[in-house]
Each structure stands twice: as C-alpha cells, then as structure tokens.
Amino acid sequence: MMARVILSIPSPDISSFSLGPLTIHIYALCLIAGMGVAWWLGSRRWVARGGQPEHFETIVLWAIPVGIVFARIYHVLTHWDDYFGAGGMNPFAIWEGGIAIFGSLLGGTLAAWLVCRHYGLRLATFADALAPGLIFAQGVGRLGNWFNQELFGGPDFGPLGLEIDPAHRPAEYADVPTFQPTFLYEMAWNITGGLLLLWLDRKLKLGYGKVFALYMLIYGTGRFVIEGIRTDFSYMVGPLRTNQVTALLVALAGAALFAWLWRVRPGREASPSVAASVEDTETSEEAAPQE
C-alpha cells in the first residue's frame, strides 16, 4: 500500500515558454542567472585583490564557451549509449539538455589558464576570486533541474517530497508521486558552502589557490553524497556512479592541495600579476639582512 502524501513540494508546470519564434528554456535562464552571480561577485573580488576588470572579463568570456563545450563532451562521453546506441539522440543538440559541471570546470580552467598565461597573471588568484561566486552559481543553476523535473532522488513521502509528473518518473517508480528533491539539497549545500568560503577567506586571508582548493573539497564532498541519491541513469564504476567517482577525486584533490598550499604558500599573494609578485619577492630578499 502506497504511503499517503500530506505535504510536498510542487514542481513547476512549465519548463519553457515562447517569445515570438523563439523557445526560451527556463533551465538556460537559470544557468545564465548563475553565471551573472559568479561574474558579479568574482569581478568584485578580483578587483579587491588588485586585478584589472578588463582582464577578468576577458578570462571569463573565454572560459564560459570553452567550459560549455567541455561540459557537453563530458556529458556525451558519460551517456554514450544515449547518443550512439540504437535510436540515439543528437550529440550536438545541447538545447535539448545535457551538460556536466565537471566537464565545464575542466574546460573553463584550461581556458582561464591560457588567458592568464597570455597576460602574465596568476591563475590561482583568478580561481580564488571566482570560487565563492562559482559555487553560488552552481546552486542557482540547480533550479533548472526543478523546472525540468529531472535528476531527483528516490521516493520520498515526507514534507520535502518533490512532486514529479508521471511523464518524468522512472519506469520502476511509475506509481510513486513524490521523490527526494536533490536539486534543493545541492542548492542548499552550495549556498552554505559559498558563505563558508567567503567567511574563511576574510578570516584567514587565504591566497595562492587555497580558496579554490576549499571549493573543490566542499563541492566535491556534497556532490559525492547527493549524486548517490539520484535515480537517473549513470554508468557505474564498481558500486559508485561515474560522477561520484569524479566528485570523490575532486574532493580528495582539493583537500590535498589545500594542505600543501597551507604549508608551502602561507598568506595571500600581493598581486595577481606574476611579474609584480616576482619583483616583490626579489625586493624582500634584497632587503633581508645577510647572515
């Protein structure tokens, strides 16, 4: 006998709307809103650390499109049968959904590193400036999953149960009305993580990539747990979903990187410029008393 649901979280009735000949997907609007949050906060933090606004804009304008391409590639590779199996979907139809955050991080980081290298800037400084806004953006982006009624967890008959229309339910749960709202779990985790990063950065004056390392640890840990709740298809690596393995590796790498940077790169760099930082170091060495 199915449990009776007294309270639950309703899902939106629409996931897109028309504007003349255009179809506007609300998921895309959520992603754009998240990017706006990351851009606004990241730019303020970058300038506060001595960076030029135009440099930040250039880095981001390269990182976003490259990140989207890598996000799509990662998604297709981890859902290979959906695109290249019998009756597969179009791997280039990104407007139909299907991008992966871990892929976007990889591609965005690569693009940011190349631009920073071109301008003689520290990638670590840019990453530290962006990290809190980035995890906030990922939280905002999860609202898109709510509108799409996707990436939810198993059955949940409690007050946080998320109502899912029959058309969006897994076949094995066709008669189950409510599921765990993993979009809400991850949104809450990411916003809390972003606030924690801002507090720790202000309290400890973190630099040299330590804020980003903590971002990797916080986001990776939360994603590992929440990914294990989801019911959507995933290839498995032993008992773990593919994204759980990636999240675990990201979290462990973040913890190791933070521990190493805390020991060998204390404090915060004086400038985002590599040349300026080198000059400051040489000046300090020259001014130091000789033994």
FENQUIUR-V315171 format. One record per backbone hydrogen bond with DSSP energy under -1.0 kcal/mol. NH is the residue of the N-H (numbers start at 1). CO is the residue of the C=O. E is the energy in kcal/mol with one decimal. If there is no record, write none. Layout:
BEGIN
nh co e
NH CO E
NH CO E
END
This chain:
BEGIN
nh co e
9 161 -3.7
17 24 -2.1
19 22 -3.0
22 19 -1.7
24 17 -3.5
26 15 -2.2
29 25 -1.5
30 26 -2.3
31 27 -2.0
32 28 -2.4
33 29 -2.5
34 30 -2.2
35 31 -2.4
36 32 -2.2
37 33 -2.0
38 34 -2.4
39 35 -2.7
40 36 -2.6
41 37 -2.5
42 38 -2.4
43 39 -2.5
44 40 -1.7
45 41 -2.1
46 42 -2.5
47 43 -2.4
48 44 -2.0
49 45 -1.1
50 47 -2.0
51 46 -2.5
56 52 -1.7
57 53 -2.4
58 54 -2.1
59 55 -2.4
60 56 -2.5
61 57 -2.6
62 58 -1.2
63 59 -2.6
64 60 -2.7
66 62 -1.6
67 63 -2.6
68 64 -2.2
69 65 -2.2
70 66 -2.4
71 67 -2.3
72 68 -2.1
73 69 -2.3
74 70 -2.7
75 71 -1.9
76 72 -2.6
77 73 -2.5
78 74 -1.8
79 76 -1.0
83 80 -1.1
84 80 -2.7
85 81 -1.5
88 85 -1.6
89 82 -2.8
93 90 -1.4
94 92 -2.2
96 93 -1.8
97 94 -1.8
104 100 -1.9
105 101 -2.4
106 102 -1.8
107 103 -2.6
108 104 -2.9
109 105 -2.2
110 106 -2.1
111 107 -2.3
112 108 -2.6
113 109 -2.5
114 110 -1.9
115 111 -2.2
116 112 -2.8
117 113 -2.4
118 114 -1.8
119 115 -1.9
121 116 -3.1
122 272 -3.1
126 122 -1.7
127 123 -2.9
128 124 -2.3
129 125 -2.2
130 126 -2.1
131 127 -2.1
134 130 -2.5
135 131 -2.1
136 132 -1.9
137 133 -2.4
138 134 -2.0
139 135 -1.5
140 136 -2.3
141 137 -2.6
142 138 -1.1
143 140 -1.7
144 141 -1.7
146 142 -1.0
147 143 -1.9
148 144 -1.9
150 145 -1.9
153 180 -2.9
156 178 -1.8
161 158 -1.8
162 179 -3.7
163 9 -3.1
164 177 -2.1
168 165 -2.0
169 166 -1.1
173 170 -1.7
174 171 -1.3
176 173 -1.8
179 162 -2.1
180 154 -2.8
182 180 -1.9
185 181 -1.9
186 182 -2.6
187 183 -2.0
188 184 -2.5
189 185 -2.4
190 186 -2.8
191 187 -2.3
192 188 -2.2
193 189 -2.6
194 190 -2.5
195 191 -2.1
196 192 -2.1
197 193 -2.3
198 194 -2.1
199 195 -2.2
200 196 -2.8
201 197 -2.5
202 198 -2.0
203 199 -2.5
204 200 -3.0
205 201 -1.4
210 207 -1.4
213 209 -2.1
214 210 -2.1
215 211 -2.1
216 212 -2.4
217 213 -1.9
218 214 -3.0
219 215 -3.0
220 216 -2.1
221 217 -2.0
222 218 -2.2
223 219 -2.8
224 220 -2.1
225 221 -1.8
226 222 -2.6
227 223 -2.7
228 224 -1.0
229 226 -1.4
231 152 -2.2
237 240 -3.5
240 237 -1.7
242 235 -2.0
245 241 -1.9
246 242 -2.1
247 243 -2.6
248 244 -2.6
249 245 -2.3
250 246 -2.4
251 247 -2.6
252 248 -2.5
253 249 -2.5
254 250 -2.4
255 251 -2.3
256 252 -2.5
257 253 -2.7
258 254 -2.6
259 255 -2.2
260 256 -2.2
261 257 -2.9
262 258 -2.7
263 259 -1.1
264 260 -2.6
265 261 -2.7
274 120 -2.6
277 273 -2.0
278 274 -2.1
279 275 -2.4
280 276 -2.4
281 277 -1.9
282 278 -2.5
283 279 -2.5
284 280 -2.1
285 281 -2.1
286 282 -2.2
287 283 -2.0
288 284 -1.0
END
